[in-house]
C-alpha cells in the first residue's frame, strides 16, 4: 500500500515511499468511555487464528529516490552543467584584469563579451551567483546596443544558471521565456534554430515543473513534443516524452508516467543515444521503486549504472548508487545501504562537488540511522537537509524533512514536538496545492501524494488523547479538491461573478458540530491509518488502525478505535486479507454477486474473522459505534467513508441477530463533512425543496457504439427494454413524458438537463475514461444525428463524467439508474467518477449504483422511491422505504442494496 509518492523539490523529482517509524506504544482495539462496548471491541483482536502481536505502532516516514531534471543547452560539461557557448570562450584562464582592460577600451562589445566569458567560467565551476552577476551586466549592455546574438546566449545562460542553482522564481522563468521568445521571433528555418527553440520549450517546461506549476509544465512539454514531431527530431521527442512522464509522476499518475517513459526509452534506444537512455532508465527505476517493485527497479538501475560508468557520467553514477542503497534499505540491509550511500557520497564530494546529491543522500541516510536506533544522528541529518531545502526554496523537500524529523521526535518521547512539526509540514505542502489554481484533476492527483502527514498527525493526536483535534485533521485531509471546486461554484451562484481561486479552510470543531445540528443527523467519519511493519526483516506498509468519529446532532463527539492488523496478521491464509479493508470489501462484493451463496449470519460473533465478510465488515465498521447511533430508524446516519469504504454496501451489513443496517437506520453518504455542508447550502437554492414540473426522465435510448476491446471495431450496446418500462412508469407518476429511443439523444438530454429539477437516467453506465482526462465514467445516450442523418463521430451519445463536471445544473436530485454509476477511481478526494462530477455540477443529492442491477427489482425500487418522494421531501427516508418494500419481493441484496444516496438526505 505504498501509494504516497511525489516529485519533491525543484531540480529533482522524487516519489515518496513509505518507511517504518517506530513509536513507543501499541494500538489498542478501541477507545470508549463505554467500558462494555470497549470490552466487546477488544475481543475482536483475540481470535485463536490471529497471533497475539506485540509489535509497536509505526507511523510513516518518507524516502526519496534521487533523480534530476535534465537541462539543455548547446553543450554539457563533464560535470553535467548545460550551457550556451561563446566564440570567445576557451579553456584559458580569464580574470577581472581582463575586464579592467575591456572597460578601459570603452568598447561595449568587448566589455559585454568579457562579462559573458567571466560568467561562463564561473558557471562551469558551479559558482552560480557569481555567474549570474556577470551575465546580468553583460545582458544590459547587449540589449542597449542590440547585440542580438550575445543577448540570446546571455538570456539562455542566465536562466540555466538560476535553475541549476535551484532558483525557480518569476525572474528565472522570465529569462528562459525571453530566450524562447527571442529565438522564436527570429526563427530561421534551419535545423539548429529549430533545435534551439525545442530546447527552450523543454527548459521552460522543466522550470515551471520546478516551481510546482504543473499545468504550465505540461503545456510547454507538449509544445516541445509537437515541434520535435514536426521536425522529425526523435531525440527531442524522447526528451519531451520523458519530461512529461516526470510531471505526471508528480501528479500521482504512475500509469501515465510509465507510458511516457517507455515511449521515450524506445526512441532513445532506436537512435542509440546512451545519455538519454540512461536518463529514462533512471526515471523508470524510480517509478517502480516507488511501487515497491524492487526487482524491476533494480534492473533499471543496474542498466543505468553500466551506461553511466561507460560514459564516465559521474552524476548518473552517484544517483544510481544512492538509489540502489534505497532498495537495500527497504529490504532491511542497513549496512549494505550505508555502504552504497557512501559510494555515492564519495563521488559527489570528491569529484562532483554537487550539493543537491550530497544533501539528498544525507536525508536518506537519516532514515537508515533512524531504523538502526541512532536518533540523534538521524535528527541531525534531517535538520541539515531541511536547511539546504530552505536555501533553495524547495517546499517539497522541506515537507519531507519535517515529516521525517517528526518521527524522530515522537520516538524520542516528544509527541507535542512531533505534532507541531507535522502541522508545519502540512502547511508547507498545502501551499503547493494552492499553486494549481482551479485545475481540479491536478489537485486530486497531487493530494494522492500528500497523505502521510495527515495520517501521521491523526495518530499522534489520538495518542495524546486529542480526538477532536484529530477529527479536524481527518477532515483537512479528505475531499479538498471537491470542496474547493464546490465552494467556488457556490460563490459564483451567489455573486453571479467568477469566484476567485483561493484555498478553502477546513471546518473547525464548532463548525462540524453545527453541520450535524443543521442536518439533524449523526455523522460517522472513518479514517484508515496506515503503518509500517518489519515483515521478515523488510519494511512493509499495511493498514494499522481504523479511527471512527461519531458526531451526534447534540454536538457530542466520540472517537472509537479499531485494530486492523488482524486482517493481515493471521495464520490461516483463507481468512487473511493481505491488502486490508480493500480486499475485504472486494470479497464482500464478490459474495453478493453470487445468488446461490448463503448470506446467513454465523452465530459466532466473538471474532472479527468470520466466513461471512458482510458480518466481518459490520464488526469492524458498525459494532464499535452501535451504541452511539440513533434508536429511531427514521433519524439520519450520514457515513463519511475513506478509500475502499466508499464501495461498502452499508445497507446490507448485518448485526449479531441478522438484522440489516437498512432495517435499523436511514443512511446516506458524503465525501466529507465539509462537502456535506456545501451541498446543504446548494439545497437552499430557490425551489430546492420541491420537485417541479421540469423533470427529465430518460429510458432506453438508442444505444451508441463503443470500443469494448482495443483495436476492435466499436460495438453497439444492447438495448434495455426494462429501463424503458421503468422510465415510463416514473414519468406517469410525475405526469410527464419520458425521453425514449432516438428522442433521448445527447443534445436534447443536455438541453433539458440544465433546467430540470429532477433528472432520472435509466440507461447503461460505463466505467471507462472516455475523454482521457482522468475522470472515469459515462452515461450512454442516443447519438446525435448529423444533417445527412449519419452518426457524428464527435457526438456519439456518450455523456462522460468529465463533461458533466463542466455543467452548471439546477437539479435538486439526479438519479443514475444504471450499472456501476457509483464506482470510479478511488482517491483521497473520494470516488472520482460520475457521482463526484454531478455533485461538482452543483447537484445536492445524487443516487447512484455500486454494481450491475437487474431490471425488474430496479424498476420496482425506483417507482417506490419516487412515490415516497411525492409524500416526503426527505430523499434518504424515501430510498430506505423503497429498499424495504423491494426486499419483501426480492430478498437477495443484489436486487435492492446497490443504490446509495450521496449528499443531502
N, C-alpha and C positions, 0 to 999 in steps of 0.2 A: 504494500500500500504506500510505497514511496512516491507520492504524486506531487510533492511540493518541489518544484524546480523553478529556476528563474535565471534570466540574464541578470547578472549582478555587475554593477559597476559601469564604467564608461568606456574604457578601452578594452573591456573584457566581457564576454558573455558567459554567464555561469549559471547552470541549473542548480537548484538546491536539492540535495539528497538529505535524507533524514538520518541522524546519527544518535546513538543512545546517550542519554544523560541520566545518571542515577540520582534520585533524590531520596532522602532518608526516611521514607515511611511507606507503608503498604496501603494499596487501595482497599477500602472496606466495601462490603457489598451494598450497603445502604446507609443513609443518614437521615434520621427522622426523630422528631420528638415523640412519635408514637412507638413505644417500645415493642408492642405486639406486632405491628407492621414491620418494624426493623428486624425482629427475630425471624419472621416469615421469609423476608427477602434474603437474609443471611444464609438461610438453608439452601438457597439456590446454588450456592457455590460448594456445597458439601456432599455432592453425589459421589458414590463409590467409584464411578468410571472416570472421575477427574482427580488428578493428583493434587494434594493439598499444598499448593505452591507457596513459598515464602519469598518469591522473587520481588524485589523492590520496584516501586513505581518508577517509570522513566519518562522524562519529557524530551522534547525534540531539540536537537541542535542541527546546524546546517553546514554541510560540506560543499565546497565548490571546486569542481574540476577547473583546470587552467586552460585558457584559450585566449586568442586576441583577435581584434579586428585587423584586417589586412588593408593598410592604406596604400594608395597607389600614386606613383609619380613617374617621372621619366626614367629614374633609376632607383635602385635599392642598395644601400651599403651592406657590407658583410655582417653588420650587426642588426640588419633588418630595418633600417631607417629609410623610408621612402622620401625622395626629394626631386626637385626640378633643377637640372644642372645649368651652369653658366659657362659660356665660352671662355671666360677669363679665369675660371677656376682650375686650379691644378693642385697637385699634392704638395707643392712647395709651400712653406710656411708664409703666412701673411700676418701682419701685426698692426697695431694702432699707428705706428710710424708711417706705414703706407697710407693710412687715412689722412695723417697730417700733411703728407706730401700732396695728396689729391686736393685737400682743402686749400693749400697754398696756391695751387694752379687755378683755383676758382672755376674749374670746368665741371659743370653739374653732371655731365655724362660720366666723367671719370669718378667723381665723388660717389654717385649712385652705384656704379659698378663695384667700387671698392667696398662700400657698405654691404652690398649684396653678397660679395665674396666673403667678407668677415662674418656675416650672418650665417652663411652656409657652412663655414669652417666650424663655428660654434654649434650649429645644428647637428652636424655629423658627430660631434663629441658628446651629444646629449645635453649640452648647455642651452636649454630651450629659451629661458628668459633672456639670456644674452643675445641669442639669435633673433628673438622677436624684436628687441630694441633696435638692432641694426636694420632688420628688414623694414620696420615701420618708417625709419628715417629715409631709407632708400626709396620706399614706395611714395612718400610725399614728394620727393624730388622728381621721380619718374612721372607721376601724374601731372605735376606742374609743367613739365617740359614735354609731355606727350611721348614718352619713351614706351610705346605700347608693348613691345616685346618684353622689355625688362619689367614693366608693370605686371604683366601676366605671371612671370616667373616669381616675382616677389609676393603677389597675392596667393599663388599656389603654395609657396613655401611658408608663408605666414599661417595659412590655415593648417598645413601639416604640422608645423611646429607646435601650434596650440593643441591639436588633437593628440599628438604623440606625447605631449606633456600631461594630457588628461583634462584639458580645459574644453568644456562644451558650452561656452557662454554664447550669447547672441552675437558678440563681436567675432567669435571664432567662425560661426556659421555665416556671418556676413562676408568674411574674407573668402571662404570657399564658394559662396554664392556669387560674389563679384567675379571670382576667377572663372566660374562656369559661364556667367553672362558675357564676360569679355571674349571667351573662346567661342561661345555660341554666336554672338553678333558678328564676329569676324571670321565665322566658319568658312573654311575653304574646303572644297570637295576633294580633299586628299586623305589618304589613309591615316597619316599622322594626326591631322586635325580631328578626324572622327574618333580616333583612339583617345585623344586628349579630352574631348567632350564626354566620352563614355566614362573615363576615369573620374572626371569632375563630378558627374552624376553619382557614381559609386561612392566617392568620398563624402558628398553631401548626404547621401542616404545613411552612411555609417555615422556621420556626425549627429544627425537627427536621432539615430538609434542610441548613440552615446548619451544624448540629452534626454532619453526616455520618451521621445516624441515619435512613437511607432507608426502613427498614421502617415506622417511626412516621410519617414524612413522607407516604408513600403512604396509610397508614390515615386520616390526618386529611384529606388532599385528597379521598379517596374519600367520606368523610363529608360534606364540604362539597358535593361534586358531587351526592350523593343528596339533600341538603337543598335545594339550588338547583333540582334537577329537580322535587322535590315542590312547591316554591313557584312553579314556572314562572318562575324568575329566570334569564333567558338570559345576562345579563351575569355572574352568579355561576357559571353552568355553564361559560362560556367561560374565566373566570379559573381555575377548578378544573382544567379540561382542560389549559390551558397550563402550570399549575404541575406537573401530573402529567407532562407532556412533559419538563419540566426535570429531574425526578427520574430518569425513565427514560433520559434522555440521560446523566446522571451515572453510571448503572448500565451504560452501554455497550450500550444497545439503541436505536440511532438509528431503526430502522424503527418501533418503537412510539412513540418520541418525535415523529417526523414526523406519525404518525397523530393523536396527541392535539393537536398544534399546528394541523394542518389543520382539525380539528373546531372548535377554538377560533376560528380565523380566520373560518370560515364564519359562526359565530354573531355574532362581533364586527361583521362587515360587514353582516349582516342587521339588527342593531339600530342600525347606524350609530354605534357608539361608537369614535371615532377613536383615543383614547388607548390603549384596549385593543387595537385593531387594530395600532397602532404597536408595542406591546409584543410581540405574537405574531409580527409580521413580523421583528422583530429576532431572536427565538428561532429562527425558520426559517432566517434568513440564517446564523446561527452553525452550525447543523447542517450545512447544505450547504457552508459554508466548510471545516468540518472534513473533509468528504468530498472536498475538492479540486474541488468543482463551483463554480468561482469565478464563472461566468456567472450561474448561478441565485442564488448568494449575493448577488452584486452587485445583481441585480434586486430582491431583497427589501430589501436595504439602501437602495437608491435610493427605493423606495416609502416606507420608514420615514422617510428623511431629509426627503422632501417633506411628510409629515404633521407631523413634529416642527417644522419651520420654520413651517408653517401654524398650529400650536397654540402656537408660541413655547415649546416644550418643550426647554429647554437641555440637560438631562441626556441625553435621547434623541439630540439633535443631536450632542453631543460623542462619545457612544459610537459612533454610526454613522460619523462621520468617522474615528474610530480604527480601526473595523473595515474600512472601505474602504482605509485605509492598510495594513492587514494583507494585503489582496488584492494591492495594488501591490507589497508586499514579496515575496510568494510568486512573483509574475510577474517579479521581477528589477528592478523600477522603484524603486530605493532612494531616489533624490532625490524622486520623486513621493510615496513612502511617508512620508518625513520631513516633507514639506510638509503632508500631510493630518494626520499626528500633531500637528504644530504648531498646526493649526487647532483640533483637539480640545483640545489643551493650553490654548490661549488662552481658550477658553470656560470650561473647568474652573477655571483660575487666576483669571481676572478677574471672572467672573460667578457661578460655582457655588461656588467655594472647597471643592471636593469631593476629599478625599484619596484615596478609592478610585479614582476615574478617573485622577487625576494620576499615582499610583504605578503603576497598571497600564499606562498609556501609557508611563511611564518604562521598565518592564520590557520591553515590546515594542520600544521604540526601541533598547534594548540589543542586540537581535538584529540590527537593521539596522546599527548601529555595528560589530558583530562581523563581519558579512559585508563591510563596507567596510574592514576591517582596523584599526579603531580599538579595539584590545583593552583599553586602559586605561579608555576611556570606557565600553565595554561592561561591564567588571567593576564599575566604579563604579555603573552603573545597577542591576546585579543585587544588589549589596550593599545599596543603599538600598531596593530592592524587598523584599529578604529582611527587613530591619529593620522595614519597615512591616507586612509579613505577620505577623511575630512579635508585633508590638504588638497585633495583632488576633486572635492565637491561631489563625491561618489556616494549618492544616497543609498543605493542598493547594498553596497559593501558595508556602509555604516550600520545598516539594519542587521546584516549577518553578524557583525562583531558584537552588537548589542544583545542579540538573541543568544549567542554562544556564551557571552560573559554572564548573562542572567543564569544560565545553567550552573556555572561555577559558583556564583553567589548562593544559589539555592543549595547546592551540595555542601557549601561551607557553613550552612546554618544561618543564612541571612535571607529569609523569604521576602521580607519587606524590600530589601535592596533588589532582589530578583524581579519583584513585581514592578518596581519603578523603572528598571532597565527595560523590561518588556513593553511597558507603556511608551517609553521613548522610541523603541524600535517600531511600534505600530504607528506612531506619529510620523516617523521618517518615511515609512513605506506608503502610508496613506497620501502623502504629498505627491507620490509618483502617480497614483491613480487620478489625482486632480489634473495632471497634465494631459490626460487623454480626452479632455473636453467632453463632448456629448456622444462619443463613439461607444455605443452600448456593447457591441460584441467584443471590443478590445478590453473594456472594463471587466467583462465577465472572465475573459481569458487571463488577464493579469492577476485577478483575485485568486484564481486557481493556484497561483504560485506563492500566495502570501498567507496561507492558513496557519503556519507554525506558531507565530507569536500569539495569535488569538487563542488557540487551544492550550498553549503553554500557560498563558496568563490565567485562563479559567482554572486550570489545575492548581496553580499557585494560590489563587484567591480562595478557592474552595478549601484547600489545606489550611488556610489561615482563618477559616470559619467566616468568610465574607461571601455568602451565597448570592446576595443581591448585586454586589459589585460584579460577580462572575456572570450573572444574567445580563448585565449591561454589555459586557464584553462579548457574550454569545450573540446578542443582537447586533452588535457593532460588526461582527464577523460573518454576517449572512445577508444575502439578497440586497447587497448595497447598490449594485448597478440598477436593478429593477426599481428600488425605492427612489433613487435619484432621477431615473427616467420618468417615473410616475409623478414625482414632485414637480419636475419641470413642466410636464403636461398639465397638471392640475393648476399650476401658477399661470400657464398660458390661457387656460379656460377662464380663470378668474379675472385676468387683466386684459385679455384679448390681445396681448402682445407676446412676442417670443421671450420666454423666461431666460435669464442669464444662466450660464453654466457655472454652478457653484457646488462645493462639496456639502452634502446634506449631513447634518449632525444626527447621530443615532439617539434613540429616545432615552430619557432619564428614567429612573425607577418611578418617580412620581408620575411621569407621562405613561409608563407601562401600566401602572395601576389604574389610571384614568381611562385608558383604552379598554381594559377589562370591564370597567364600570359602564362605559358607554355602550358596550355590546351586551351587557347583562350576561356575560359568558365566562366560562372557566377556560383559561388559556393554558395549554400544555406545550412547553418548548423542550425539544430534545437536542442534546449536543453530544456528539461522539468524540471522545478524547482519545487520540492515538498515542501510543507509547512505543518505545524501542526496547528490544529484549536481546540478550545474548542467547542465541539458539545454536547449540553445538559449536560455540566459540565464534559465531558470526552474528553481526548486527542485523536484526530484522525489525521491521515496523509492523505492529498489529494494533487492532482496536483494544484499548485498555479499559476504558470506563465509559459508561453512559450516564450523563447528567440529565435529570428531568426536573424542570421547574414547573410548578403549578401556580398560576396567578388566578386567584378567585375574584369574583365580582366585588367582594367586600374589600379588596386590596391586600388580602393576606397572601404572602409569597412563601412557598415551601420548596425546598430542594430535596430530592431523593437521588441516591447514587446507586448504580448497579454495576457489578463487576462483569466485564465482558470477556475476561481471559478464559473462563471455562469453555467458551465457544470453540477455541482452537487449542487449548492446553488440555487435551484429554487422551485417553489411551485407546479408545475404540474408534478406529478411523471412520466407521459407518455413522457415528454420531458426532463427528467433529466437523467444524466449519472453518477451515484454514483462512478463508477470506472474511471471516467475521459475519456481521449482520447482513452484508450484501449477499453472501451466499445463502444465508438462512432465508432471506426474503425471496430469493430466486427459487429456493426449494419449495417455499410456500406456494408460489405462483404455479410451479410445476404440478404440485398436488391438486390445486384447484382445477387444473386443466384436464384432469383425468376423471371422467364421470363415474366410472365404476370403483374409484378409490374410496375406501371408507373414510369418512370425516368424523367418526365417533371420537369422543374425547376420553382419554385414559383416566381412570380413577386415581392414578398415582400422581398427585400434584405436588409432591415434596421436592421434585427435582426439576432443574432447568433443562435437563436433557430428556426429551420425550420423543417418541417416534412421530408424533404429530407436530409439525413445525408451526401450525396455527396456534396450538396450545403453548408452544415454546415462546412465540412472539408475545402472546398475552402475558406470560410470566415475566418477560423482560420489560415490556412497554407499558402494560396497564396495571398489573397486580401491585407494583410498588407504590402506585398513586391511587389505588382504588378507593381508599378511604377519603380522599380529597375531592373526588368527583361528585357532581350533584346527584341527589336522590331522585329528583323529578326528571323523568325521561324526556320531557319537552324542553328542559333547560339546555342551552347550547354548550358544547365542548368543542373548542377550536384547537386542532393539533397544528403545531409548528414543527414539521419534521426536518430532518437533515439527511443529505446524501441518499442512500438507498432506502431510507424510511419513507421517502415520498412515494414509493411503489407498494407500500404496505396496504393491503385491503383491510383497513381498520374495522369496517362494518362486520367482518366475518370472524373476528377474534373471539374465541370462546372463554368463558370463565370456568371455574372448577366444576360448576354444575352443568356446563354445556350451553349456557345461555349466551347468545351472541351480543357483541357490543352494541349493535344497532338496535337490539331489543331493549337495551338499558339506557341508551343515550342518543341525543340528536347531535350529529357530528359534522364538521366541515374542516377544511384545510386552508392554511395560508403559508406563503414562503417565509414570512417573518412577522413579528408583531407590528413593526413599523409599516410594512406593506398593508397589513390589515387596517391600520388607522387611515392610510391614504385612500384605500378603496372605500372606507366608511365616508370619507369626505366626498368621494366621487358619487356615492349613493345619494348625497344630499343635493345633487343637481336638480333643476326644475323637472317635475314629472317623474321623479325617481321611484316613487312608491306605488305606481300603478302601471299595469300592463295595458297599453292603449291599443287603438285600432291599427297602429302602424307596426304590425307584426310580420316578420318574414319567416315563412315555413317552406323548407325545401326538402324534396324527397326523390330519390332515384333519378338523378339527372341522366341524360345520355352520356355514357361514360367516355372519358378521354383515353387516349392511348399513352402508355408509359413504357419506358425501357425497364424490364424486370431483371435482365442479366446484361452486363457489359458486353458490347459487341453484337448483341442480338437486336433484331428489329423490334420496334415498340409493339406492345400488345394492348388490346382494349380491355379495360377492367370489366369484370362480369356485372350484369345488372343486379339491382337489389329490389325486387318486387315487394318484399316485406317492408322495406323502408318507405316505399311509395304509399302503402296502406297506412303506415304509421303517420306519415305527413298529412294525408287526407283526414284521418281521424282527429289529429290535433287541430288542423285548420277549421274543422267543423266546430270544435269547442269554442274557437275564437271568432267564429262566423266570418271567416276569410277564405281565400283560395290559395292553395299551395302551389308552388312552382315545381312542376314535374317535367321530366324528359328534357326536350330541347329548350323549353321555356326557362329551365334552370341553368342558363349559360352564365359564364363568369361575369360578363359585363353587367347583365341585368341584376345578378345577385349583389355585386359590389355597389351598384347604384342604390338598390333598396336597403342594403345593409347599413349604409351610413345614416339613414333616417329612421331606422326601426328601433322600437323599444325592446322588443323580444326577437331573438334570432334563433331558429331551430334548423339545424342542418343534418338531415338523415341521409348519409352517403358513405362512400369509402373514406377512411382515414389512412394516411400514408406516413411512414416514418423517415423517408429519405430527405436529405438536404438538397432540394431540387435547384436552389439558386446558388449553392456553394458558398453561402455567407455565414456558415456556422450555426444556423438556426434550423434544425431539422423539423420535419412535419409538414403536412399539406392536406388539403381537402379536395376531393375530386368533384368538379362541376362539369356541366356540359361545355364543350368547346365553343368558342365564338366563331360564327361563320364569317368569311370574307365576302366581299362584294360578289365574287364569282361563285360563292357557295362552297368554297373549299375551306378546309380547316386551316387556320393560321398556325404557323409553327411557333409564333411568339405567344399567342393567347390560346393555349392548348387545353384550357379547362382546369389547370392545376392552380389552386389558390394556396400559395406557400405561406408558411409561418413568417418568413421574412417580409412578405408583402403585407400580411396582417399587422405586423409590428409597426408599419408606417401609416396605418389607417387612424382616423380620428372618429371613433364610433360614439354614438349616443345611447346605445343599448344598455339596459339595466341587467339583462340576463342573456347569455349566449349558451346554447346547449349544442354540443357536438355529439350527436347520436351516431357515432361511427366507431370503428375499431381502433383501439390504442391511441386515442387522441390525447390522453393524459400522460403519455410517455414522451421521452425525448432524451436529450443529453443531460445527465445529472451533473450538476456543478455546485460550487459554493453559493451560487446565486439562485439555487433552486433547479427545477427541471426546465431546461431551455427547449422550448418547442411550442406547440400550438397554444397550450393553456397560458403560458407566460406571455406570448405575443398578444393574446386577447386582453389580458389584464393590462399590459402596457398600452394597448389601444384604448384604454380608459373604460373598460367594462368591469364593473364592481363585482359581478357574480358570474362564474363560469362553471358549467357542468361538463366534465369530460370522462373518458373511459380509460381503465387500466389494462383492458385486454379485449380480445375479439368477443363480440356478444351475439347470441342467437336472435333471430328476427322476432319470433312470437313473444318471448318474455320481454324483450326490449320495447316492443310496441305497447304491451300492457303496462309496463312500468312507466313509460313516458306519458301515456294517456292519463294514468292515475296521478302522475306528478303535476301535470297542468290542471287537472280537475281540482287537485288540492290547492294549487296556487290561486285559482279563482275564488277560493274561500279563505286563503291565508296569504298575506304578503311575505310570510316567512318561508323562504325557499328551502332552508335546511329541514324544517319540520315537514314540508311538503314532500321532499325527497325521502325522508325517513318513512313516512306513512306509505309512500308508493312502494318502497322496498318491502315493507312488512306485508302489504297486500300481495305483491308478486310472489313472495316467499311461500304463501299458502298454496298457490297453484304450481309453482316451480321451486321446490325446496333447495335444489343444488345451488350453492353460492355463485357458480359460474354464470347462472342465468340472471342474477339480480344485483350482485355485490360489486360489479365492475365500475359503476358510476361514482364519481366523487364531486363534491361541491367545493370550489376554490374561491376564496374571497368572502364576500358578505353573505351571511346566512339569510 
